[in-house]
Amino acid sequence: MQRAVATRVANGPVADVIEVITEDDPAPRPGWTVVEVKAAALNRHDLWAIRDGGGSPDRFPLGLGSDVAGVTTEGREVLVHALVAPNASGAAGELLDPGRVMLAEATTGACATRVAVPDRNLVDKPAELSFTAAACLPTAWLTAYSMLYRKAQIRPGQTVLVQGAAGGVSTAAIALARAGGARVWVAGRSRARLAAAVQIGADDIFDAGARLPERVDVVIETVGSATWAHSVRAVRPGGVVVVAGATTGATVELDLGRIFLQHVSILGSTMGTLDDLRLLARFCALHGVTPPVDAVYPLAAARDAVARLESGDAIGKVLVDPSAASVKWPK
């Protein structure tokens, strides 16, 4: 089979260390299933893991991609939960397992002809979702779904502010909140990306840090220090700020008086449980939600796919399709 790997820690562009290699198919083992990959989606986590290397260069070559949809050897169409958690237990399942790792770090990676995954990670793909759409869900979209529906518990008619219009979680939050009947506002710096947010489902857009017409019920925060003060100012008394990232830095000043006097809840979140992924897949199928896709690359062009993600220009998900003969841009 073929698979894309990072050959070493990236000291420069991550795309420079990506190669496609040929090796034997994954060996069968108890409790694991081999999936023929139909589509694999990339995430910013892939870039971070390859730049950091977990502080251990002997982890390389490192697999690429943790979000995958495909077909098992029995013909079952599936998507795969992206966290491998050998000691998952309790309501939080894999989320609090200290031994949890992303699929790419525990396996050959999703950007491959075939990949072996734990049986417990398999989720049936709804017939309404294409493999491309299903592959978008397990990381960024699952994080957004959990932020909105598990943590904030949004309801129809509420107003949700999404900080940033560029990230995978942000774009997912826009589409998922709109589908759930919320009014969605987006704040960002790029006019092109704000315009794209409207196409995805935003009801209104604002410059980063701008004064809003009214305070919101929920803030989806993945940007960090650059937007934190605005997030806390923007939420109504009794509202919720859900945090799942800090791309501009994690060190912030916290106005405790505003938090406790106005009964503001600040909740941390990342990824979601296996049950959440099942619910997300059904939610997308029932509401006709299709994740926006920037481009789909053949496996042989995995380096180009990584370069596209790394450029910061992608609007929507960047995917790899092992059966594709050339780059496929959405119509």
C-alpha positions in Angstrom: 0.0 0.0 0.0 1.0 3.7 -0.1 0.9 6.2 2.6 2.0 9.8 3.2 4.4 10.3 6.1 6.5 13.1 7.7 10.1 11.9 7.5 11.4 14.1 10.3 10.6 17.0 12.5 9.9 20.1 10.4 12.2 23.0 11.1 10.8 24.9 8.1 7.7 24.3 6.0 5.9 21.1 7.0 5.3 20.2 3.3 9.0 19.9 2.8 9.2 16.8 5.0 6.2 14.9 3.5 6.8 11.9 1.3 4.6 9.1 -0.1 6.1 5.7 0.6 5.1 2.1 -0.3 4.9 -0.6 2.3 3.0 -3.7 3.3 -0.7 -3.4 4.3 -1.5 -3.1 8.0 -1.3 -6.5 9.7 -4.5 -7.8 11.2 -4.6 -7.8 15.0 -7.3 -8.5 17.6 -9.6 -5.5 18.3 -8.6 -3.6 15.2 -10.1 -3.3 11.8 -8.5 -2.5 8.4 -10.3 0.3 6.6 -9.9 1.1 2.9 -9.5 4.9 2.9 -12.0 6.8 0.7 -11.2 10.2 2.0 -8.9 11.7 4.7 -9.0 15.3 6.0 -6.1 17.3 7.3 -6.2 19.5 10.4 -3.9 22.1 11.9 -3.0 19.5 14.5 -1.1 17.6 11.8 1.1 20.6 11.3 1.7 21.1 15.0 2.6 17.4 15.5 5.1 17.4 12.7 6.7 20.7 13.8 6.9 19.5 17.4 7.5 15.8 17.0 6.4 15.2 20.6 10.0 16.0 21.5 11.0 12.6 20.2 12.6 12.4 16.7 12.4 8.6 16.9 8.7 8.8 16.3 9.4 9.5 12.7 8.4 8.6 10.0 5.1 9.9 11.4 1.7 9.2 9.7 -0.3 12.0 8.3 -4.0 12.6 9.0 -6.4 11.5 11.7 -9.8 12.1 10.1 -10.9 9.3 7.8 -13.9 7.7 6.1 -13.8 4.5 4.2 -15.0 0.9 3.9 -14.0 -2.1 6.1 -13.1 -5.4 4.7 -16.6 -6.6 5.5 -18.0 -3.8 3.3 -19.2 -1.5 6.1 -19.1 2.2 5.3 -17.6 4.1 8.2 -16.1 7.2 9.6 -13.5 6.9 12.4 -13.2 8.7 15.7 -9.8 10.4 15.6 -8.7 9.7 19.2 -7.1 6.4 20.1 -7.7 5.9 23.8 -6.7 2.6 25.2 -8.2 3.3 28.7 -11.4 5.1 27.8 -14.0 4.9 30.5 -16.8 6.8 32.1 -19.0 9.5 30.5 -16.0 11.5 29.1 -14.7 8.3 27.4 -11.6 9.0 25.4 -11.4 12.7 26.2 -9.8 12.3 29.7 -7.8 9.1 29.0 -4.1 10.2 29.8 -2.9 7.7 27.2 -5.0 9.2 24.4 -3.3 10.1 21.1 -4.5 11.2 17.7 -5.0 8.4 15.1 -2.0 9.6 13.0 0.2 9.1 16.0 -1.1 5.6 16.9 -1.3 4.2 13.4 0.1 4.6 9.9 -2.1 7.7 9.5 -5.3 8.3 7.5 -3.6 9.6 4.4 -3.0 6.1 3.1 -4.5 3.4 0.9 -5.6 1.5 4.0 -5.4 2.1 7.7 -5.9 -0.1 10.8 -8.1 1.4 13.5 -9.5 0.3 16.8 -12.9 -1.4 16.5 -14.4 0.9 19.1 -13.6 3.9 17.0 -15.8 2.9 14.0 -19.0 4.9 13.4 -21.5 4.0 10.7 -21.5 6.5 7.9 -25.0 7.8 7.2 -26.0 7.1 3.6 -26.8 10.8 3.1 -23.2 11.8 3.6 -20.5 11.3 1.0 -17.1 9.9 2.1 -15.6 13.4 1.6 -18.2 15.0 3.9 -17.8 12.2 6.5 -14.1 12.5 6.6 -14.4 16.2 7.6 -16.2 15.4 10.8 -14.0 13.6 13.4 -11.8 16.5 14.6 -12.7 20.2 13.9 -16.4 19.5 13.2 -16.7 17.3 16.3 -15.0 19.9 18.4 -17.5 22.6 17.2 -20.5 20.3 17.7 -19.4 19.5 21.3 -18.8 23.2 22.0 -22.3 24.2 20.8 -24.5 21.3 21.8 -22.7 19.6 24.7 -21.1 22.5 26.5 -23.1 25.6 25.6 -26.3 23.6 25.0 -27.5 26.2 22.4 -31.2 26.5 21.7 -33.0 27.9 18.6 -33.3 31.6 18.6 -30.1 32.2 20.6 -27.3 34.4 19.3 -23.8 32.8 18.9 -20.7 34.8 18.2 -17.9 32.9 16.5 -14.5 34.4 16.9 -12.5 34.1 13.7 -13.7 33.1 10.2 -10.7 31.1 9.1 -10.3 28.1 11.2 -11.8 24.6 10.8 -13.6 24.8 14.1 -14.9 28.3 13.3 -16.4 27.4 9.9 -17.9 24.2 11.4 -19.5 26.2 14.3 -21.1 28.6 11.8 -22.7 25.9 9.8 -23.8 23.8 12.8 -25.2 26.7 14.9 -27.2 27.9 11.9 -28.6 24.5 11.2 -29.7 24.3 14.9 -31.7 27.5 14.6 -29.3 30.0 16.2 -28.5 33.4 14.9 -24.8 33.4 14.0 -22.5 36.4 14.2 -18.8 36.1 13.1 -15.9 38.5 13.9 -12.7 38.4 12.0 -9.9 40.3 10.3 -10.0 39.0 6.7 -12.8 40.5 4.5 -12.5 37.5 2.2 -13.0 35.0 5.0 -15.8 37.0 6.5 -17.5 37.0 3.1 -17.0 33.2 3.0 -18.6 33.0 6.5 -21.8 34.5 5.1 -21.8 31.9 2.4 -21.5 29.2 5.1 -24.4 30.6 7.1 -23.4 33.6 9.2 -26.3 36.1 9.7 -23.9 39.0 10.2 -20.2 39.7 10.2 -18.1 42.2 12.2 -14.5 43.4 12.2 -12.4 41.8 15.0 -13.0 43.5 18.3 -15.9 45.6 17.0 -18.7 46.7 19.3 -21.7 44.4 18.6 -25.4 45.5 18.4 -26.1 43.5 21.5 -24.5 41.0 23.7 -24.7 37.3 22.7 -25.8 34.2 24.4 -22.7 32.1 23.5 -19.2 32.8 22.3 -17.2 30.2 20.4 -13.5 31.0 21.2 -10.6 29.3 19.4 -8.4 32.3 18.8 -7.0 33.1 22.2 -5.2 36.2 23.4 -6.1 38.4 20.4 -9.9 38.0 20.9 -10.3 37.0 24.5 -11.1 40.5 25.9 -13.7 41.0 23.2 -15.3 37.6 23.9 -15.8 38.4 27.6 -17.2 41.8 26.8 -19.5 40.4 24.1 -21.3 37.7 26.2 -24.5 38.6 28.0 -24.9 38.2 31.8 -25.5 34.5 32.4 -24.0 33.6 29.0 -21.3 31.1 28.1 -17.9 31.4 26.5 -16.6 28.0 25.2 -12.9 27.8 24.6 -11.3 25.2 22.4 -8.1 26.8 21.2 -5.6 29.6 21.5 -4.0 30.0 18.1 -2.8 33.5 19.0 -1.6 32.6 22.5 -3.0 31.2 25.6 -2.0 33.9 28.1 -4.9 36.3 28.8 -6.0 38.7 31.4 -9.2 37.6 33.2 -11.6 40.2 34.6 -12.9 38.1 37.5 -15.3 40.8 38.5 -17.1 40.7 35.2 -17.2 36.9 35.3 -18.7 36.4 38.8 -20.9 39.5 39.0 -22.5 38.7 35.6 -22.6 34.9 36.1 -20.6 34.2 33.0 -19.6 30.6 32.4 -16.3 29.8 30.8 -16.1 26.2 29.6 -13.1 24.3 28.1 -13.7 21.9 25.3 -11.8 19.9 22.7 -12.8 17.1 20.4 -15.9 15.1 21.5 -16.8 11.6 22.6 -17.5 8.7 20.3 -21.3 9.2 21.0 -20.9 12.8 20.0 -19.5 11.8 16.7 -22.4 9.5 16.1 -24.8 12.3 16.9 -22.9 14.8 14.7 -23.0 12.5 11.7 -26.8 12.0 12.1 -27.2 15.8 12.7 -25.5 16.6 9.4 -27.5 13.9 7.6 -30.8 15.1 9.0 -30.2 18.8 8.5 -28.5 18.5 5.1 -25.3 20.1 6.4 -22.3 19.6 4.1 -18.9 20.7 5.3 -17.3 23.2 3.0 -14.3 21.7 1.1 -11.4 23.8 -0.1 -9.8 21.1 -2.2 -9.3 17.3 -2.6 -5.8 16.0 -3.5 -4.7 12.6 -4.7 -2.5 10.7 -2.3 0.5 11.2 -4.6 0.1 15.0 -4.0 -0.1 14.8 -0.2 2.8 17.3 0.0 0.7 19.8 -2.0 -2.3 19.2 0.3 -0.1 20.0 3.3 1.2 23.1 1.6 -2.3 24.2 0.9 -3.3 23.8 4.6 -0.1 25.4 5.7 -0.6 28.5 3.5 -3.6 29.6 5.5 -5.5 30.4 2.3 -7.8 27.4 2.5 -11.5 28.1 3.1 -13.0 24.8 4.1 -11.4 21.5 4.6 -8.3 20.1 2.7 -8.6 16.4 1.9 -6.7 13.5 0.4 -8.5 10.9 -1.7 -6.3 7.9 -2.5 -8.4 7.0 -5.5 -8.2 10.5 -7.1 -6.0 10.9 -10.2 -5.7 14.7 -9.9 -6.7 17.6 -7.7 -10.4 18.1 -7.3 -11.7 21.6 -6.5 -15.2 21.9 -5.3 -17.7 23.3 -7.8 
